[in-house]
């Protein structure tokens, strides 16, 4: 497959994070970015986030019990696990 070079300007902290994450995965930064784009375009990331949200919603009572039912004062909506 032919390769095309892209240029993008990002904050230095984002660039460093991309370098470190790519290295953690044993990928070049270009391959890491390609994987992120492919995952995003395929809907993989959205499905993973939806699955995590469903899991937390289904099992929130277990997390609440493990935390002793404590909720920070004034907190509303989704609770942290």
N, C-alpha and C positions, 0 to 999 in steps of 0.2 A: 504494500500500500504506500502510495506517495505521501510524503510528509510536507507540511506547510509550517513555516515559522510564524508565530504570532508575537506581537509585542504588547505588553500590558504594564501599566504603572500601578503599583500597589504600595501601601505603606511598608516601611522596612520591617516592622514587626510581623506583618502578614507574610512577607517574603521569607523571613526567617522561620516562621511557623510552618510554611509550606516545605521549606528545605528539610526541616527536622522530621516532619511527618512522613515525607517521601523516603527519607533515609530509614526511618523506623520500619517502613514497609518494604524496604529493599528496592525502591523504585527511583528512577530519575524524576526530577521535578516535572518534566514534560509528561512522562507516563502517569504520574500521580494526578496531574491536572486533567489529562485525558480520561482517566478513570472517574474522576469526580463529575466531569461533564456527561459522560456516558451514563453513569448512575442517575444523575439528575434528569437527563432526557428520557431515560427508560421508565422513570417513575419509581425506581427502586428506593430512593431516599424517602419519597412521600409515603410509600407503603410501609417502610420501616418505622417512620414517625407515627403513622396511624396505628400500627400494631403495638407500639410501645404505649400509646395513649389508651388503647383498648385494654391492654394488660393492667395498667395502673387503675383504670376505672373498675375493672372486674375484681381486683384484689386489694382495693384501698382499705377495706376493713382489716385485713391482715397487717398492713403497714401501720394503721392506726393503733392496733392492739400492741404491736411490737414497740411502738413509741409511747405506749401507755395512754393513748388517747389524747396526748397533749397537742394542742394547736396554739400557735402564737396568738396573743391577744390582738384582736382586730383583723385577723386573717379571714379572707372569704374566698370562695371559688375553689379551684383545684388545689388540692393539698399536695405537698411534696412527699415523696416516698422516703 
